[in-house]
């Protein structure tokens, strides 16, 4: 079973030249460099979404703890 899929993309010529230079200097194929770059981008996007979710959960937790604290104070009075 094939684990790779061929795609076609259009990029800015200067970016293509930079990729070619890195490819030649490091002896790493352009397709491998592009795959690594896309993987890193996806990882960064996932981490950003997770961080946003955690911040939202923290705000909800803080609101809930304030609500329960107020309720507990009312019961004790």
C-alpha angles and dihedrals in degrees: 000000000000114000097189131067127202117232135176122223135176118222138170113280093236091054090049090051091050091050090049091051092050090045092053094043095048097033089232119137118251091237091054092049091049091049091050091048092050091047091052091047092051091048091051092049091049092049091049091051091047092050090050090051092049091050089052091049090049091053091049091048091050092050091048093049091050090050093049091044091054091047091050091050091051091052092050094051 
